[in-house]
């Protein structure tokens, strides 16, 4: 998996052009995505990593 891309079934985020982070969180039915605290922690860690790398 690309180091600047993270995805689960209904959630994706990636770095675009080393200048912005895109986040997509929606189910196939158009509902909001429910994340566990563990998933949120992993996402936060990845966001912090990317922010430090590209800032």
Secondary structure, DSSP 8 states (H G I E B T S, - for coil): --TTEEE-SSEEEEEETTTEEEEEE--TTS------HHHHHHHHHHHHHHHHHH-
